[in-house]
Amino acid sequence: VTFKYNGSTIVPGDQGVDYETFKRKCTDDVRLFGFVRFTTGDAMSKRVKFALITWIGEDVSGLQRAKTGTDKTLVKEVVQNFAKEFVISDHKELDENYIKSELKKAGGANYDAQNE
């Protein structure tokens, strides 16, 4: 699910099942918040983890960038259960494998470590 700006108000955005659809919404001229579900884990256990992603596009003004930080506290009143929080403005950091690896690190036991 996304939360986007309608003027200066944060409103619910889209919901979906495809991470690529979320990534396409992260354009250089917008700020938005995403509450995204990932399945992570290792050979011994799979688990669902949620990430709170704050996207701030490259073309967003400095004032709007600063306001996004304080507005995030309002979003966190609604979205309270997530494993890791990301603040991203570079499309490379939206890579699904990167997000999953960070969630895996935050997830505790890693049984794959024996194989690495």
LUMGUVEX-846980 format. One record per atom (N, C-alpha, C): x, y, z. Coordinates in steps of 0.05 Angstrom, whole numbers, padded with zeros to 5 digits, always signed. Layout:
XYZ ...
END
This chain:
+00017-00023+00000 +00000+00000+00000 +00018+00025+00000 +00008+00045-00013 +00023+00071-00013 +00007+00092+00001 +00021+00112+00011 +00010+00136+00021 +00023+00159+00006 +00007+00176-00005 +00017+00197-00022 +00007+00225-00013 +00018+00245-00025 +00010+00272-00018 -00012+00282-00037 -00033+00294-00026 -00053+00308-00041 -00052+00336-00030 -00036+00353-00044 -00029+00379-00033 -00010+00375-00010 -00018+00385+00014 -00001+00381+00037 -00012+00358+00056 -00033+00345+00047 -00046+00324+00062 -00036+00297+00053 -00031+00279+00071 -00024+00251+00064 -00049+00235+00063 -00053+00221+00040 -00077+00205+00036 -00068+00177+00027 -00086+00157+00031 -00080+00130+00021 -00077+00131-00009 -00058+00116-00019 -00054+00115-00048 -00064+00088-00059 -00047+00075-00074 -00054+00050-00086 -00047+00026-00069 -00059+00004-00075 -00051-00021-00063 -00048-00042-00085 -00031-00062-00080 -00027-00081-00101 -00011-00105-00090 -00002-00122-00109 +00012-00146-00101 +00039-00147-00115 +00046-00128-00132 +00070-00130-00147 +00090-00107-00139 +00114-00114-00131 +00133-00095-00122 +00142-00077-00146 +00143-00087-00170 +00150-00071-00193 +00131-00048-00198 +00105-00053-00192 +00085-00032-00195 +00091-00009-00175 +00098-00017-00151 +00106+00003-00131 +00130+00019-00140 +00150+00006-00151 +00174+00019-00160 +00168+00039-00182 +00149+00033-00200 +00142+00051-00221 +00130+00077-00211 +00117+00076-00187 +00105+00100-00175 +00127+00118-00164 +00150+00108-00159 +00172+00124-00148 +00187+00139-00169 +00175+00161-00177 +00186+00178-00198 +00202+00201-00185 +00218+00215-00201 +00236+00235-00191 +00221+00260-00180 +00196+00263-00186 +00181+00287-00178 +00162+00283-00155 +00162+00259-00142 +00142+00254-00121 +00156+00246-00094 +00140+00249-00073 +00146+00238-00047 +00123+00218-00041 +00130+00195-00031 +00109+00177-00022 +00120+00157-00002 +00102+00144+00012 +00109+00124+00032 +00097+00098+00023 +00113+00076+00025 +00103+00050+00018 +00106+00031+00041 +00085+00016+00046 +00085-00006+00066 +00085-00031+00049 +00108-00045+00048 +00112-00067+00029 +00117-00093+00043 +00105-00114+00034 +00107-00141+00045 +00127-00157+00028 +00146-00170+00042 +00166-00187+00028 +00167-00214+00043 +00172-00235+00028 +00177-00261+00040 +00207-00264+00040 +00219-00268+00064 +00248-00271+00066 +00253-00297+00081 +00278-00302+00087 +00285-00325+00102 +00308-00340+00090 +00310-00364+00098 +00333-00381+00089 +00323-00409+00085 +00342-00428+00082 +00334-00455+00077 +00318-00468+00099 +00321-00458+00123 +00307-00470+00146 +00280-00458+00151 +00276-00433+00144 +00250-00421+00150 +00245-00397+00132 +00221-00394+00124 +00212-00371+00108 +00194-00354+00126 +00196-00328+00124 +00179-00311+00140 +00172-00286+00125 +00149-00275+00132 +00140-00250+00120 +00150-00227+00136 +00161-00207+00122 +00172-00183+00135 +00160-00159+00120 +00155-00138+00135 +00145-00113+00123 +00166-00092+00125 +00167-00075+00104 +00185-00052+00103 +00169-00027+00100 +00177-00006+00113 +00166+00021+00109 +00186+00036+00092 +00178+00042+00067 +00196+00056+00049 +00187+00084+00045 +00204+00103+00051 +00199+00131+00045 +00214+00138+00020 +00199+00145-00001 +00212+00152-00027 +00211+00183-00030 +00234+00194-00035 +00236+00223-00041 +00251+00226-00067 +00236+00234-00088 +00248+00236-00114 +00270+00257-00116 +00288+00254-00135 +00310+00272-00139 +00302+00301-00144 +00279+00305-00157 +00270+00332-00164 +00252+00345-00143 +00250+00333-00120 +00233+00344-00098 +00249+00367-00085 +00236+00389-00079 +00249+00412-00068 +00260+00407-00040 +00279+00423-00032 +00290+00420-00005 +00270+00422+00017 +00252+00441+00015 +00232+00445+00035 +00213+00421+00037 +00205+00410+00015 +00188+00386+00015 +00203+00362+00026 +00229+00360+00020 +00245+00338+00031 +00245+00339+00061 +00250+00363+00072 +00251+00366+00101 +00224+00360+00113 +00203+00368+00101 +00176+00364+00112 +00169+00334+00112 +00180+00319+00092 +00174+00290+00091 +00183+00276+00116 +00205+00285+00128 +00215+00272+00152 +00195+00275+00175 +00184+00299+00178 +00165+00303+00200 +00138+00289+00193 +00131+00289+00168 +00106+00276+00160 +00107+00246+00164 +00130+00235+00163 +00133+00206+00166 +00123+00197+00194 +00125+00214+00214 +00115+00207+00240 +00085+00202+00239 +00071+00217+00222 +00042+00213+00219 +00036+00186+00206 +00051+00179+00187 +00048+00153+00173 +00053+00131+00193 +00074+00134+00210 +00081+00113+00229 +00059+00110+00251 +00041+00129+00254 +00019+00125+00272 -00001+00105+00260 -00002+00103+00234 -00020+00084+00220 -00006+00058+00215 +00018+00059+00205 +00034+00035+00199 +00054+00031+00221 +00049+00012+00239 +00065+00009+00263 +00083-00016+00263 +00076-00035+00247 +00090-00061+00249 +00106-00066+00224 +00132-00060+00225 +00150-00065+00203 +00177-00072+00214 +00191-00088+00198 +00218-00098+00207 +00240-00077+00203 +00237-00062+00181 +00258-00042+00176 +00247-00019+00160 +00259+00004+00165 +00251+00029+00152 +00272+00038+00133 +00264+00047+00109 +00283+00057+00089 +00275+00085+00081 +00295+00102+00077 +00290+00128+00064 +00307+00128+00039 +00293+00129+00016 +00307+00124-00010 +00301+00147-00029 +00321+00155-00044 +00317+00174-00066 +00332+00166-00091 +00345+00143-00090 +00361+00133-00112 +00347+00107-00122 +00340+00106-00147 +00326+00083-00158 +00341+00056-00153 +00368+00057-00152 +00383+00033-00147 +00377+00020-00120 +00372+00038-00100 +00366+00028-00074 +00338+00015-00072 +00322+00019-00092 +00295+00006-00092 +00297-00023-00102 +00321-00032-00108 +00324-00060-00118 +00313-00080-00097 +00296-00097-00107 +00283-00117-00089 +00302-00134-00074 +00324-00143-00087 +00343-00160-00073 +00358-00145-00051 +00363-00119-00055 +00375-00102-00034 +00357-00100-00010 +00331-00094-00015 +00312-00091+00007 +00310-00118+00022 +00307-00140+00007 +00305-00166+00020 +00330-00173+00037 +00353-00166+00027 +00378-00173+00042 +00379-00156+00068 +00370-00131+00067 +00369-00115+00091 +00348-00126+00111 +00326-00135+00101 +00305-00146+00118 +00315-00173+00130 +00330-00188+00115 +00341-00213+00125 +00361-00208+00148 +00377-00187+00145 +00396-00179+00166 +00381-00171+00191 +00359-00158+00188 +00343-00149+00211 +00326-00171+00223 +00326-00194+00209 +00308-00216+00217 +00318-00235+00239 +00343-00232+00248 +00352-00250+00269 +00368-00273+00257 +00361-00297+00266 +00376-00321+00259 +00378-00325+00228 +00402-00332+00220 +00408-00336+00192 +00421-00363+00189 +00405-00383+00182 +00416-00410+00179 +00432-00414+00154 +00430-00396+00135 +00446-00397+00111 +00475-00390+00117 +00480-00378+00140 +00507-00369+00146 +00527-00393+00147 +00516-00417+00152 +00534-00441+00152 +00544-00447+00124 +00528-00439+00104 +00536-00444+00076 +00552-00422+00064 +00553-00399+00076 +00566-00375+00064 +00596-00374+00071 
END
